[in-house]
Amino acid sequence: MTAFFVVFIMLLLIGVPISISIGAGAVVGCLWLDYPLMVIGQKMVSGIDSFLLIAIPLFVLAGNLMNAGKITEKIFNFAKELVGWIPGGLGHANVVASVIFAGMSGSAAADAGGLGTIEMEAMTTNGYDKEFSAGVTAASSVIGPVFPPSIPLIIYGSIAGVSVSQLFMGGVVPGLVMGLALMVLVFIMALRRGYPRTSFHILALIKQFFASILSIITPLIILSGFTLGWFTPTEASSVAVGYALLIAIVVYRSMNWQSFKKCLLESALTSANTLFIIGSSTLFSYVLIREGVSARIAEFILGISANPNICLLVINALLLVLGMFMEPGAILTLMLPVLIPIAKGLGLDMVHFGVLIVLNLMIGQVTPPFGVCLFIVGDVAKLELNKLYRSILPFLVPLIIVLFLITYVPEVVTWLPYRLIAK
């Protein structure tokens, strides 16, 4: 097992991609422990041999199509007219647009890299400093994987055997609360710094609403489909792709053949990387479980305290740290075999636990010094990382407050799914 971890950590330290590091470490572990070679292929393939995981590349494609088809511009323009009159108006529009876009893509990276470009350009042009613009953009991007649809929740559901429809509905209220908490902070900072706001014009709002209505009702279509049983999460991803193509090509006429091919290529690369991480992590987890490492980690966590509240605090701290260094898909595949038995032993609701885990990992994605979304936003904003680190710190406060809220008040997560979707 020593060689197993040494290879994994050394490859990470020298900058090898996480998928290769995990896979190489797992292969070395199998060879070192004299496992049959066929186990390597079998476990990696079985890790991604799931109908549910087909939704991942399709939701990735839907997000890319919406960015390339200028649908995100329609969303931001509507959000600007809706909340731009509040002090710090474009900051609020940034958050509201992220909530709406979250109901389409399920990816923090798609939000930060696509919608974030439009948001930051508009904010800096209208007198907001670049650091504040980048901070609110990075913080609001983490709403995407919490609010449905969510790629990390799909991975959690496939591994934990939990209804993805219930997980999606469980993320609705936490996602909205995150947006509200960020808007409160934006309001306070705007008053202190004197950020501008736009005038409210009801006619302009109505005009922008009808101009963007086909874009902003996408989350309602997806959520209604789950609630009424029209389609499964995997089918919903197909609906999202078809709908994005329809409004980008037929209605807005904002996509050509070249941009469509580019979307396909980018989506294929992103999806292949995600699924390879899941396959490699499945093999990695298999070795951990077979050698008893997972059981020892679980015993250590449970040995700290028998109090569920203390155990949840430890799990939160562990996941926040891991989220700063690793991809969410890798963490989920590696850690769920350890954490799920702990959660069941503590009597935790598995829908609540899934949303809790994903929110932890998403906060880690925007936590200095290694949060992945920080690098994306920093590249888009052309902002030095040390300045971005300072700008994101205030926005971590409301996110962590929401994390503690859903940790210790599980009804925030469970109330909606168990009323709308049968167990």
C-alpha positions as CSV (number, residue, x, y, z in Angstrom):
1,M,0.0,0.0,0.0
2,T,3.0,2.3,0.5
3,A,3.9,2.2,-3.1
4,F,0.3,2.8,-4.0
5,F,0.1,6.1,-2.2
6,V,3.7,7.2,-3.0
7,V,3.1,7.0,-6.7
8,F,-0.2,8.8,-6.4
9,I,1.2,11.7,-4.3
10,M,4.4,12.1,-6.3
11,L,2.5,12.3,-9.6
12,L,0.2,14.9,-8.1
13,L,3.2,17.0,-6.9
14,I,4.9,17.1,-10.2
15,G,1.7,18.3,-11.9
16,V,0.4,15.1,-13.6
17,P,-3.4,15.3,-14.2
18,I,-5.5,13.9,-11.4
19,S,-7.0,11.2,-13.6
20,I,-3.6,9.9,-14.6
21,S,-2.2,10.1,-11.0
22,I,-5.1,8.1,-9.6
23,G,-5.0,5.5,-12.4
24,A,-1.3,5.1,-12.2
25,G,-1.3,4.8,-8.4
26,A,-4.1,2.2,-8.6
27,V,-2.3,0.2,-11.3
28,V,0.9,0.2,-9.3
29,G,-1.1,-0.9,-6.2
30,C,-2.7,-3.8,-8.1
31,L,0.7,-5.0,-9.5
32,W,2.4,-4.6,-6.1
33,L,-0.3,-6.6,-4.4
34,D,-0.3,-9.3,-7.1
35,Y,-3.9,-8.7,-8.2
36,P,-4.9,-10.4,-11.5
37,L,-4.3,-8.0,-14.4
38,M,-7.9,-8.4,-15.6
39,V,-9.1,-6.6,-12.4
40,I,-7.6,-3.3,-13.7
41,G,-9.7,-3.3,-16.8
42,Q,-12.8,-4.7,-15.2
43,K,-13.0,-2.2,-12.3
44,M,-12.3,0.8,-14.5
45,V,-15.0,-0.2,-17.0
46,S,-17.5,-1.1,-14.3
47,G,-17.0,2.3,-12.7
48,I,-18.5,4.1,-15.8
49,D,-20.8,1.3,-17.0
50,S,-23.9,3.1,-15.9
51,F,-26.9,4.4,-17.9
52,L,-27.2,7.2,-15.3
53,L,-23.7,8.5,-16.2
54,I,-24.8,9.2,-19.8
55,A,-26.3,12.3,-18.4
56,I,-22.8,13.8,-17.7
57,P,-21.6,14.4,-21.3
58,L,-25.1,15.5,-22.3
59,F,-25.4,18.2,-19.5
60,V,-21.8,19.3,-20.3
61,L,-22.8,19.7,-24.0
62,A,-26.0,21.5,-23.0
63,G,-23.9,24.1,-21.0
64,N,-21.5,24.6,-23.9
65,L,-24.3,25.0,-26.4
66,M,-25.9,27.7,-24.2
67,N,-22.6,29.6,-23.9
68,A,-21.8,29.3,-27.6
69,G,-25.4,30.1,-28.7
70,K,-25.3,33.4,-26.7
71,I,-28.1,32.1,-24.5
72,T,-26.1,33.2,-21.4
73,E,-26.2,36.8,-22.7
74,K,-30.0,36.7,-22.7
75,I,-30.0,35.4,-19.1
76,F,-27.6,38.1,-17.8
77,N,-29.6,40.9,-19.5
78,F,-32.8,39.7,-17.9
79,A,-31.1,39.4,-14.5
80,K,-29.7,42.9,-14.9
81,E,-33.1,44.4,-15.5
82,L,-34.6,42.4,-12.7
83,V,-32.2,43.3,-9.8
84,G,-29.9,45.9,-11.3
85,W,-31.7,48.7,-9.4
86,I,-30.5,47.3,-6.0
87,P,-27.3,48.8,-4.6
88,G,-24.5,46.7,-6.2
89,G,-26.9,46.0,-9.1
90,L,-24.6,44.1,-11.5
91,G,-23.3,42.0,-8.6
92,H,-26.9,40.9,-7.8
93,A,-27.4,40.3,-11.5
94,N,-24.3,38.1,-11.5
95,V,-25.7,35.9,-8.8
96,V,-29.3,35.7,-10.2
97,A,-27.9,34.8,-13.7
98,S,-25.8,32.1,-12.1
99,V,-28.9,30.6,-10.4
100,I,-30.8,30.6,-13.7
101,F,-27.8,29.1,-15.6
102,A,-27.3,26.5,-12.8
103,G,-30.7,25.1,-13.8
104,M,-29.2,24.3,-17.3
105,S,-25.6,23.2,-17.1
106,G,-24.9,21.6,-13.7
107,S,-21.3,22.7,-13.9
108,A,-19.3,25.4,-11.9
109,A,-16.7,25.5,-14.6
110,A,-19.2,26.2,-17.3
111,D,-20.7,29.0,-15.3
112,A,-17.3,30.5,-14.4
113,G,-15.8,30.2,-17.9
114,G,-18.9,31.0,-20.0
115,L,-21.4,33.2,-18.1
116,G,-18.5,34.6,-16.0
117,T,-16.9,36.3,-19.0
118,I,-20.1,38.2,-19.8
119,E,-20.6,39.1,-16.1
120,M,-17.1,40.4,-15.4
121,E,-16.9,42.4,-18.6
122,A,-20.2,44.2,-17.8
123,M,-19.3,44.8,-14.2
124,T,-15.8,46.3,-14.9
125,T,-17.2,48.4,-17.7
126,N,-19.8,49.9,-15.3
127,G,-17.4,51.0,-12.6
128,Y,-17.0,47.8,-10.5
129,D,-13.4,47.0,-9.6
130,K,-12.0,43.8,-11.1
131,E,-11.3,42.1,-7.8
132,F,-14.9,42.4,-6.6
133,S,-16.2,41.3,-10.0
134,A,-14.0,38.2,-10.0
135,G,-14.9,37.4,-6.4
136,V,-18.6,37.4,-6.9
137,T,-18.3,35.5,-10.2
138,A,-16.3,32.7,-8.6
139,A,-18.5,32.5,-5.5
140,S,-21.8,32.4,-7.6
141,S,-20.4,29.7,-9.9
142,V,-20.5,27.1,-7.1
143,I,-24.3,27.3,-7.1
144,G,-24.3,25.4,-10.4
145,P,-23.5,21.9,-9.1
146,V,-25.8,22.3,-6.1
147,F,-28.9,23.6,-7.9
148,P,-30.4,21.0,-10.3
149,P,-29.3,19.6,-12.7
150,S,-25.9,18.7,-11.1
151,I,-23.1,16.6,-12.4
152,P,-21.6,15.8,-9.0
153,L,-25.1,14.8,-7.7
154,I,-25.4,12.4,-10.6
155,I,-22.1,10.8,-9.7
156,Y,-23.2,10.6,-6.0
157,G,-26.5,9.0,-6.9
158,S,-24.9,6.4,-9.2
159,I,-22.4,5.4,-6.5
160,A,-24.7,5.6,-3.4
161,G,-27.7,4.1,-5.1
162,V,-29.9,7.2,-4.3
163,S,-32.6,8.6,-6.5
164,V,-31.0,11.4,-8.6
165,S,-34.4,13.0,-9.0
166,Q,-34.7,13.4,-5.2
167,L,-31.1,14.6,-5.1
168,F,-31.8,17.2,-7.7
169,M,-34.9,18.5,-5.9
170,G,-33.0,18.4,-2.6
171,G,-30.6,21.0,-4.1
172,V,-33.2,23.5,-5.1
173,V,-33.7,25.2,-1.7
174,P,-30.0,25.2,-0.7
175,G,-29.1,26.7,-4.2
176,L,-31.6,29.5,-3.7
177,V,-30.4,30.1,-0.1
178,M,-26.8,30.3,-1.4
179,G,-27.9,32.9,-4.0
180,L,-29.8,34.9,-1.4
181,A,-26.8,34.8,1.1
182,L,-24.4,36.0,-1.6
183,M,-26.8,38.9,-2.5
184,V,-26.9,40.0,1.1
185,L,-23.1,40.3,1.2
186,V,-23.1,42.1,-2.2
187,F,-25.7,44.6,-0.9
188,I,-23.5,45.3,2.2
189,M,-20.3,45.7,0.2
190,A,-22.0,47.9,-2.4
191,L,-23.3,50.3,0.3
192,R,-19.8,50.5,1.8
193,R,-18.0,51.0,-1.5
194,G,-20.5,53.0,-3.3
195,Y,-21.0,50.7,-6.3
196,P,-23.5,51.9,-8.9
197,R,-26.9,50.6,-9.7
198,T,-29.2,51.0,-12.7
199,S,-32.6,52.6,-12.8
200,F,-35.6,50.3,-12.6
201,H,-37.9,50.5,-15.7
202,I,-40.8,48.1,-15.7
203,L,-41.2,48.3,-19.5
204,A,-37.5,47.4,-20.0
205,L,-37.9,44.5,-17.6
206,I,-41.0,43.2,-19.4
207,K,-39.3,43.6,-22.8
208,Q,-36.2,41.7,-21.6
209,F,-38.3,39.0,-20.0
210,F,-40.1,38.2,-23.3
211,A,-36.8,38.5,-25.2
212,S,-35.2,35.9,-22.9
213,I,-38.2,33.8,-21.8
214,L,-37.2,30.8,-23.8
215,S,-33.8,30.8,-22.0
216,I,-35.0,31.3,-18.4
217,I,-37.8,28.7,-18.5
218,T,-35.3,25.9,-19.1
219,P,-34.8,25.1,-15.4
220,L,-38.6,25.0,-15.0
221,I,-38.9,22.5,-17.8
222,I,-36.3,20.3,-16.3
223,L,-37.6,20.5,-12.7
224,S,-41.2,20.0,-13.9
225,G,-40.1,16.9,-15.7
226,F,-38.7,15.3,-12.6
227,T,-41.6,16.3,-10.4
228,L,-44.3,15.1,-12.8
229,G,-42.4,12.0,-13.9
230,W,-42.1,13.0,-17.5
231,F,-38.5,12.0,-17.8
232,T,-35.6,10.6,-15.8
233,P,-32.4,12.6,-15.1
234,T,-30.7,10.9,-18.1
235,E,-33.6,11.8,-20.4
236,A,-33.6,15.3,-18.9
237,S,-30.0,15.8,-20.2
238,S,-31.2,14.9,-23.7
239,V,-34.1,17.3,-23.4
240,A,-31.6,20.0,-22.3
241,V,-29.4,19.5,-25.3
242,G,-32.3,19.4,-27.7
243,Y,-33.8,22.5,-26.2
244,A,-30.5,24.4,-26.3
245,L,-30.0,23.5,-29.9
246,L,-33.6,24.5,-30.8
247,I,-33.4,28.0,-29.3
248,A,-29.8,28.7,-30.4
249,I,-30.3,27.6,-34.0
250,V,-33.9,28.2,-34.8
251,V,-35.0,31.0,-32.5
252,Y,-31.9,33.1,-31.8
253,R,-30.0,32.0,-34.8
254,S,-26.8,32.5,-32.9
255,M,-25.0,29.3,-33.7
256,N,-23.2,28.2,-36.9
257,W,-21.6,24.9,-37.9
258,Q,-18.2,25.9,-36.7
259,S,-19.3,26.9,-33.2
260,F,-21.4,23.7,-33.0
261,K,-18.4,21.5,-33.9
262,K,-16.3,23.4,-31.3
263,C,-19.0,22.7,-28.7
264,L,-18.9,19.0,-29.5
265,L,-15.1,18.8,-29.3
266,E,-15.0,20.7,-25.9
267,S,-17.8,18.6,-24.5
268,A,-16.1,15.4,-25.6
269,L,-12.8,16.3,-24.0
270,T,-14.4,17.5,-20.7
271,S,-16.7,14.4,-20.5
272,A,-13.8,12.0,-21.3
273,N,-11.7,13.5,-18.6
274,T,-14.6,13.3,-16.1
275,L,-15.4,9.7,-16.9
276,F,-11.8,8.7,-16.9
277,I,-11.4,10.1,-13.5
278,I,-14.5,8.1,-12.3
279,G,-13.1,4.9,-13.8
280,S,-9.6,5.4,-12.4
281,S,-11.1,6.3,-9.0
282,T,-13.2,3.2,-9.0
283,L,-10.1,1.0,-9.3
284,F,-8.4,3.1,-6.6
285,S,-11.3,2.7,-4.3
286,Y,-11.4,-1.1,-5.0
287,V,-7.8,-1.4,-3.8
288,L,-8.5,0.8,-0.7
289,I,-11.6,-1.3,0.3
290,R,-9.9,-4.7,-0.4
291,E,-6.8,-3.8,1.7
292,G,-9.0,-2.4,4.5
293,V,-7.8,1.2,4.3
294,S,-11.4,2.5,3.9
295,A,-12.5,0.6,7.0
296,R,-9.7,2.1,9.0
297,I,-10.5,5.6,7.8
298,A,-14.1,5.1,8.8
299,E,-13.1,3.7,12.2
300,F,-10.9,6.8,12.8
301,I,-13.7,9.2,12.0
302,L,-16.2,7.3,14.2
303,G,-13.6,7.0,16.9
304,I,-13.4,10.8,17.3
305,S,-17.0,10.9,18.6
306,A,-20.2,9.0,18.5
307,N,-22.1,12.3,18.2
308,P,-23.4,12.7,14.7
309,N,-23.0,16.5,14.9
310,I,-19.3,16.1,15.6
311,C,-18.8,13.5,12.9
312,L,-20.5,15.8,10.4
313,L,-18.1,18.6,11.4
314,V,-15.1,16.3,10.8
315,I,-16.5,15.2,7.5
316,N,-17.1,18.8,6.4
317,A,-13.5,19.8,7.3
318,L,-12.1,16.8,5.4
319,L,-14.2,17.4,2.3
320,L,-13.4,21.1,2.3
321,V,-9.7,20.4,2.3
322,L,-9.9,17.7,-0.3
323,G,-12.1,20.0,-2.5
324,M,-9.2,22.5,-2.6
325,F,-6.8,20.0,-4.2
326,M,-8.8,17.5,-6.3
327,E,-11.6,17.2,-8.8
328,P,-15.1,16.6,-7.3
329,G,-15.6,13.5,-9.4
330,A,-12.4,12.0,-8.1
331,I,-13.2,12.8,-4.4
332,L,-16.7,11.4,-4.7
333,T,-15.5,8.1,-6.2
334,L,-12.7,7.8,-3.7
335,M,-14.4,8.9,-0.6
336,L,-18.0,7.6,-0.9
337,P,-17.1,4.0,-0.1
338,V,-15.7,5.4,3.1
339,L,-18.4,7.9,3.9
340,I,-21.6,6.1,3.0
341,P,-21.2,3.4,5.7
342,I,-20.5,6.2,8.2
343,A,-23.6,8.1,7.2
344,K,-25.8,5.1,7.3
345,G,-24.4,4.1,10.7
346,L,-25.2,7.5,12.0
347,G,-28.7,7.3,10.6
348,L,-28.3,10.2,8.2
349,D,-30.7,10.8,5.3
350,M,-28.8,9.9,2.1
351,V,-30.4,12.7,0.1
352,H,-29.3,15.2,2.7
353,F,-25.9,13.7,2.9
354,G,-25.4,13.9,-0.9
355,V,-26.3,17.6,-1.1
356,L,-24.1,18.3,1.9
357,I,-21.1,16.5,0.3
358,V,-21.5,18.3,-3.0
359,L,-21.8,21.8,-1.3
360,N,-18.6,21.0,0.6
361,L,-16.7,20.1,-2.5
362,M,-18.0,23.2,-4.4
363,I,-16.8,25.6,-1.6
364,G,-13.4,23.8,-1.8
365,Q,-13.3,24.7,-5.6
366,V,-13.2,28.4,-4.7
367,T,-11.0,28.2,-1.6
368,P,-7.4,29.4,-1.9
369,P,-4.8,28.5,-2.8
370,F,-5.8,25.6,-5.1
371,G,-9.5,26.0,-5.8
372,V,-10.0,25.0,-9.5
373,C,-12.7,27.6,-10.2
374,L,-10.3,30.3,-9.0
375,F,-7.9,29.5,-11.7
376,I,-10.7,29.6,-14.3
377,V,-12.0,33.0,-13.1
378,G,-8.4,34.4,-12.7
379,D,-7.7,33.4,-16.3
380,V,-10.9,35.0,-17.6
381,A,-10.4,38.2,-15.6
382,K,-6.7,38.4,-16.3
383,L,-6.3,38.9,-12.6
384,E,-3.3,37.9,-10.4
385,L,-4.1,35.0,-8.2
386,N,-3.0,36.8,-5.0
387,K,-5.5,39.6,-5.7
388,L,-8.2,37.0,-6.5
389,Y,-7.5,35.1,-3.3
390,R,-8.1,38.3,-1.2
391,S,-11.3,39.1,-3.2
392,I,-12.9,35.6,-2.7
393,L,-12.4,35.5,1.1
394,P,-15.5,37.6,2.1
395,F,-17.7,35.5,-0.2
396,L,-16.6,32.3,1.5
397,V,-18.4,33.5,4.7
398,P,-22.0,33.3,3.4
399,L,-21.2,30.0,1.6
400,I,-19.9,28.4,4.8
401,I,-22.9,29.8,6.8
402,V,-25.2,28.0,4.3
403,L,-23.1,24.9,4.6
404,F,-23.6,24.8,8.4
405,L,-27.3,25.6,7.9
406,I,-27.9,22.5,5.8
407,T,-25.5,20.4,7.9
408,Y,-27.5,20.8,11.1
409,V,-31.0,21.6,9.6
410,P,-31.4,18.7,7.1
411,E,-35.0,19.8,6.4
412,V,-33.6,22.6,4.3
413,V,-32.6,19.8,1.9
414,T,-35.2,17.1,2.5
415,W,-38.4,19.1,2.7
416,L,-38.9,19.6,-1.0
417,P,-37.9,16.2,-2.5
418,Y,-39.9,14.1,-0.1
419,R,-43.1,16.1,-0.8
420,L,-42.8,16.2,-4.6
421,I,-41.1,12.9,-5.4
422,A,-42.0,9.5,-3.9
423,K,-39.3,7.6,-2.1
